[in-house]
Amino acid sequence: MSLSPLLYALIAASANVLGAAAVTSRAKWSVRALDVMVALSAGFMIAVSLGELLPDAIERGGRSAALAALAGYLLVHLTQHTFARHFHFGEETHEVNTAVSASALVGLLLHTFFDGVAIASGFEVSPALGFLVFMAILLHKLPEGLAISSLFLAAGAGRRAAFGAATALGVATVAGVLMTQLLSGLRSLGLALSAGVTLYVAASNLVPEFQAKLGWRMPISFFAGCGLYFAARAVAGV
């Protein structure tokens, strides 16, 4: 097995841990900077999912790939916003109960597992696509680590548990890469499932976090994220 997808997954997973460390160590993050990161991530991820993942998946799998993408989209909605209604990206400042933090963790574990699937599936197509997918995933890993660790703290868990929850997300990403290499079903449908998951995280998780905020900073950051996709595409030689 090529080490490249696994190495990229480990780098992405480390951003989950970094986000948790920022919360559990009581380091202060600029809310404005976090908002810009979320908006930039949303633009980049939407561009990658619609410009790369979905077309390649449909070219390879046809109609079944489109249905798999829909399944990925619905599955993340089920786990993140049906079972865990309170979940949002960014630092949690409201008191929540243990059930909310646990259900949010389950939803994010599914999502981060498919982050790994997406990285591995991208590299199955080409190194350039794998790099683009990795960039899309890396951009939202920090706020993801912030989100889950602060949710655990808001639910009354200790810092060790909060840090462990974010670490579990990183482990799930690595597991996604390894399982994609082992299971033929994930190799064949992984790209399509990842397209649906990536589109959901960008459009349904990240965009609502900033779209109601006033000023030009957020829309500029969002469109800059889309532009970053084309720049990364050019650098990757796609």
C-alpha positions as CSV (number, residue, x, y, z in Angstrom):
1,M,0.0,0.0,0.0
2,S,1.3,3.5,-0.9
3,L,2.2,5.5,2.2
4,S,1.0,8.8,0.6
5,P,-2.7,8.6,1.5
6,L,-1.9,7.4,5.0
7,L,0.6,10.2,5.5
8,Y,-1.8,12.8,4.4
9,A,-4.5,11.4,6.7
10,L,-2.1,11.6,9.6
11,I,-1.4,15.3,8.8
12,A,-5.2,16.0,8.6
13,A,-5.8,14.1,11.8
14,S,-3.2,16.2,13.6
15,A,-5.4,19.3,12.9
16,N,-8.2,17.7,14.9
17,V,-5.9,17.3,17.8
18,L,-4.6,20.9,17.4
19,G,-8.1,22.2,17.5
20,A,-8.8,20.3,20.7
21,A,-5.5,21.5,22.2
22,A,-6.5,25.1,21.6
23,V,-9.7,24.6,23.6
24,T,-8.4,22.4,26.4
25,S,-5.3,24.5,27.0
26,R,-7.6,27.6,27.2
27,A,-5.8,29.3,24.3
28,K,-7.9,32.1,22.9
29,W,-8.8,31.9,19.2
30,S,-10.0,35.0,17.4
31,V,-13.7,34.4,16.6
32,R,-13.3,36.5,13.4
33,A,-10.3,34.4,12.3
34,L,-12.2,31.2,12.9
35,D,-15.2,32.5,10.9
36,V,-12.9,33.3,8.0
37,M,-11.4,29.8,8.2
38,V,-14.9,28.2,8.1
39,A,-16.0,30.4,5.1
40,L,-12.8,29.6,3.2
41,S,-13.2,25.9,4.0
42,A,-16.8,25.9,2.8
43,G,-15.9,27.4,-0.6
44,F,-13.0,25.1,-1.2
45,M,-15.0,22.0,-0.2
46,I,-18.0,22.8,-2.3
47,A,-15.7,23.4,-5.3
48,V,-13.9,20.1,-4.8
49,S,-17.0,18.1,-4.2
50,L,-18.8,19.4,-7.3
51,G,-15.8,20.1,-9.5
52,E,-13.8,16.9,-8.8
53,L,-15.3,14.2,-6.6
54,L,-18.8,14.0,-8.0
55,P,-17.8,14.1,-11.7
56,D,-15.1,11.5,-11.3
57,A,-17.4,9.3,-9.2
58,I,-20.2,9.4,-11.8
59,E,-17.8,8.8,-14.7
60,R,-16.6,5.7,-12.9
61,G,-19.9,4.4,-11.4
62,G,-22.7,6.1,-13.3
63,R,-26.1,6.3,-11.7
64,S,-25.1,4.1,-8.8
65,A,-22.4,6.6,-7.9
66,A,-24.9,9.5,-7.9
67,L,-27.1,7.4,-5.5
68,A,-24.1,6.7,-3.3
69,A,-23.4,10.4,-3.1
70,L,-27.0,11.0,-2.0
71,A,-26.6,8.2,0.6
72,G,-23.5,9.9,2.0
73,Y,-25.2,13.2,2.2
74,L,-28.3,11.8,4.0
75,L,-26.2,9.6,6.3
76,V,-24.3,12.6,7.7
77,H,-27.5,14.6,8.1
78,L,-29.0,11.7,10.0
79,T,-26.1,11.4,12.5
80,Q,-25.2,15.1,12.8
81,H,-28.5,17.0,12.6
82,T,-31.2,14.4,13.4
83,F,-29.6,12.6,16.4
84,A,-27.4,15.5,17.4
85,R,-29.6,18.6,16.8
86,H,-27.4,21.0,18.7
87,F,-24.2,20.4,16.7
88,H,-22.4,23.2,15.0
89,F,-18.8,24.0,14.0
90,G,-16.7,26.2,16.2
91,E,-16.3,26.7,19.9
92,E,-19.4,25.8,22.1
93,T,-20.3,28.4,24.6
94,H,-23.7,27.1,25.8
95,E,-24.3,24.4,28.3
96,V,-25.3,21.1,26.7
97,N,-26.0,17.6,28.1
98,T,-23.9,14.4,27.8
99,A,-26.3,12.9,25.2
100,V,-25.8,15.8,22.8
101,S,-22.0,15.6,23.0
102,A,-22.0,11.8,22.6
103,S,-24.4,12.0,19.6
104,A,-22.3,14.7,18.0
105,L,-19.2,12.6,18.5
106,V,-20.9,9.6,16.7
107,G,-21.9,11.9,13.8
108,L,-18.4,13.3,13.5
109,L,-16.8,9.9,13.7
110,L,-18.8,8.9,10.7
111,H,-17.9,12.1,8.9
112,T,-14.1,11.8,9.7
113,F,-14.1,8.2,8.7
114,F,-15.3,9.3,5.3
115,D,-12.6,12.0,5.3
116,G,-10.1,9.2,5.3
117,V,-12.2,7.3,2.6
118,A,-12.1,10.5,0.5
119,I,-8.4,10.9,0.8
120,A,-7.7,7.2,-0.1
121,S,-10.3,7.3,-3.0
122,G,-8.8,10.5,-4.4
123,F,-5.4,8.9,-4.5
124,E,-6.9,5.9,-6.2
125,V,-7.8,8.1,-9.1
126,S,-4.6,10.3,-9.2
127,P,-2.1,12.0,-6.9
128,A,-3.5,15.3,-8.0
129,L,-7.0,14.5,-7.0
130,G,-5.8,13.0,-3.7
131,F,-4.0,16.3,-2.9
132,L,-7.1,18.4,-3.6
133,V,-9.2,16.2,-1.4
134,F,-6.6,16.4,1.3
135,M,-6.6,20.2,1.2
136,A,-10.4,20.3,1.4
137,I,-10.3,18.1,4.5
138,L,-7.4,19.8,6.2
139,L,-9.1,23.2,6.0
140,H,-12.0,22.1,8.2
141,K,-10.2,19.8,10.6
142,L,-9.2,22.6,13.0
143,P,-12.7,23.9,13.6
144,E,-13.9,20.3,13.8
145,G,-11.5,19.7,16.7
146,L,-12.6,22.9,18.3
147,A,-16.2,21.9,18.0
148,I,-16.1,18.5,19.5
149,S,-13.7,19.3,22.4
150,S,-15.7,22.4,23.4
151,L,-19.0,20.4,23.2
152,F,-17.5,17.9,25.6
153,L,-16.4,20.6,28.0
154,A,-19.8,22.3,27.8
155,A,-21.4,18.9,28.7
156,G,-19.3,18.8,31.9
157,A,-16.6,16.4,30.7
158,G,-13.0,16.8,31.7
159,R,-10.2,18.1,29.5
160,R,-8.8,14.6,29.0
161,A,-12.2,13.4,27.7
162,A,-12.5,16.5,25.5
163,F,-9.0,16.0,24.0
164,G,-9.7,12.2,23.6
165,A,-12.9,12.9,21.6
166,A,-10.9,15.0,19.1
167,T,-8.2,12.4,19.0
168,A,-10.8,9.8,18.2
169,L,-11.8,11.9,15.1
170,G,-8.2,11.8,13.9
171,V,-8.1,8.0,14.4
172,A,-11.3,7.6,12.4
173,T,-9.7,9.5,9.5
174,V,-6.7,7.2,9.5
175,A,-9.1,4.2,9.8
176,G,-11.0,5.4,6.7
177,V,-7.8,5.3,4.6
178,L,-6.9,1.8,5.9
179,M,-10.4,0.4,5.4
180,T,-10.6,1.8,1.8
181,Q,-7.4,-0.1,1.0
182,L,-8.8,-3.3,2.4
183,L,-12.5,-3.3,1.3
184,S,-13.3,-3.4,-2.4
185,G,-16.8,-1.9,-1.8
186,L,-15.3,1.2,-0.3
187,R,-12.8,1.5,-3.2
188,S,-15.5,1.3,-5.8
189,L,-18.1,3.6,-4.0
190,G,-15.8,5.6,-1.7
191,L,-15.4,8.5,-4.1
192,A,-19.1,8.9,-4.5
193,L,-19.9,8.5,-0.8
194,S,-17.2,11.1,0.0
195,A,-18.6,13.5,-2.5
196,G,-22.0,13.5,-0.7
197,V,-20.3,13.7,2.7
198,T,-18.0,16.6,1.6
199,L,-20.9,18.5,0.1
200,Y,-23.0,18.1,3.2
201,V,-20.3,19.3,5.5
202,A,-19.6,22.3,3.3
203,A,-23.1,23.4,2.4
204,S,-25.1,22.3,5.4
205,N,-22.6,22.5,8.3
206,L,-20.2,25.3,7.3
207,V,-22.2,27.7,5.2
208,P,-24.9,28.3,7.9
209,E,-22.2,29.1,10.4
210,F,-21.3,32.4,8.6
211,Q,-24.0,33.3,6.1
212,A,-26.1,35.4,8.4
213,K,-23.1,37.5,9.6
214,L,-22.9,41.1,8.3
215,G,-20.1,42.6,6.2
216,W,-18.1,41.5,3.2
217,R,-15.5,39.5,5.0
218,M,-17.4,36.2,5.0
219,P,-18.6,36.2,1.4
220,I,-15.1,37.3,0.2
221,S,-13.6,34.5,2.2
222,F,-16.2,32.0,0.8
223,F,-15.5,33.0,-2.8
224,A,-11.7,33.0,-2.1
225,G,-12.1,29.4,-1.0
226,C,-13.6,28.6,-4.4
227,G,-10.8,30.4,-6.0
228,L,-8.3,28.6,-3.9
229,Y,-9.6,25.3,-5.4
230,F,-8.7,26.5,-8.9
231,A,-5.3,27.6,-7.7
232,A,-4.6,24.3,-6.0
233,R,-5.9,22.5,-9.1
234,A,-3.4,24.4,-11.2
235,V,-0.6,23.6,-8.8
236,A,-1.5,19.9,-8.7
237,G,-1.5,19.8,-12.5
238,V,-5.1,18.7,-12.9
